[in-house]
Amino acid sequence: MSEPTEPTESTGSGSGSEVRYSFLTTNYNKADVLERSLRSMLAALPESGELIVVDGDSTDGSVEGLRALGARDDRLRVVVSPSNLGEGRQVAFERACGGICVQHLDTDREYAPALRDLLEAFEELENEYPDLVLCTLDSLYVSRPGPIREAGGWPPLGRVEERVFVERLCRSGAALRILPVSLSRELPTADTVSVQARARKWRLTARDLLRVGFPLRALLRYNHRRFPLSKALLADLFSVLGAYDAREQEPIAIEPGAPRGPEVVESWQEVLRHRASFFPDGEDAILSPTDISVELPEEAWIDLDVESANTPKDGR
């Protein structure tokens, strides 16, 4: 058996100044949109910041592109580490030097300049909320390192790693607060547009949902609630294949009371809508424009419709 490959890191020339902010992201085979995405992150990153990209050993020239960009901007640190999404996010977090981290940036998204304003909003709100973790509807997480360590960091999952990460935060004592804004847009990439790529991600997602405690019947019910019959039957096939794959993987411990019904399969936002009581302070965790003095773009704000009843409909 071969030995595990150690992560390797390359950096720019280095500015020598103290790092205050860490932007953290992962990449795997996104070479066609990588530079556009990273330039938008770097444009929003203060000069006293760093951008860490953990590449999962891409095969499409991403690593070469990352190193070339890093040679032109010394705030960029590139770590090559064969890893899945959750593992890569944890590697990035462990390498971070900043006192404030922005996590779950994605290299297939382009970020608005208002991403920098999110830092100001966090620094304003943390005076009110100790151990604050501020999250947005496009899945950015701004915090000091301490609450993330206390929660246990990122789970080693290739898919649905964010779902379990949020559940850990909900039970760790962190002050999780949701700013209902979206500061990015998706960039179409060859890694996701092909039928084969989408089928593989369906199967991997089903595998990891089963690993974190969803019963197969919940996934099947979800498929038929969401899709027309022909597509639901195809999704059923990938769910069954994912169940087969899950037997070869270690299960991931779940947080007590974490909902596992068919109405909350896709994301933590579904949990917030249907089981707000699982979140610290329930619906009060959702902030509004009046809670911050920072003016984010009006078009960034999203109406998050949360059900008033917190009684579970399906599952636990």
WORA-V803614 format. One record per backbone hydrogen bond with DSSP energy under -1.0 kcal/mol. CO is the residue of the C=O (numbers start at 1). NH is the residue of the N-H. Records with the same first field share a line. If there is no record, write none. Layout:
BEGIN
CO: NH ; NH
END
This chain:
BEGIN
8: 80
10: 78
20: 100
21: 50
22: 102
23: 52
24: 105
25: 54
27: 56
30: 33 ; 34
33: 37
34: 38
35: 39
36: 40
37: 41
38: 42
39: 43
40: 44
41: 45
46: 49
48: 20 ; 21
50: 23
51: 77
52: 25
53: 79
54: 27
55: 81
61: 65
62: 66
63: 67
64: 68
65: 69
66: 70
67: 71
69: 73
73: 76
75: 51
77: 53
78: 10
79: 55
80: 8
84: 88
85: 89
86: 90
87: 91
88: 92
89: 93
90: 94
91: 95
100: 22
101: 143
102: 24
103: 141
106: 109
108: 187
110: 185
112: 115
113: 116
114: 118
117: 121
118: 122
119: 123
120: 124
121: 125
122: 126
125: 128 ; 129
131: 175
133: 177
134: 142
135: 179
136: 139
140: 136
141: 103
142: 134
143: 101
145: 149
146: 150
147: 151
148: 153
155: 157
157: 86
160: 164
161: 165
162: 166
163: 167
164: 168
165: 169
166: 170
167: 171
174: 176
175: 133
177: 135
178: 287
179: 181
180: 302
181: 137
183: 112
185: 110
189: 192 ; 193
194: 198
195: 199
196: 200
197: 201
198: 202
199: 203
200: 204
201: 205
202: 206
203: 207
204: 208
205: 209
206: 210
207: 211
208: 212
209: 214
210: 213
211: 252
215: 219
216: 220
217: 221
218: 222
219: 223
220: 224
221: 225
222: 226
223: 227
228: 232
229: 233
230: 234
231: 235
232: 236
233: 237
234: 238
235: 239
236: 240
237: 241
238: 242
239: 243
240: 244
241: 245
242: 246
245: 248
246: 249
255: 258
261: 264
267: 271
268: 272
269: 273
270: 274
271: 275
273: 307
275: 278
276: 279
279: 282
281: 284
282: 285
283: 286
285: 178
288: 291
297: 300
298: 301
300: 182
END
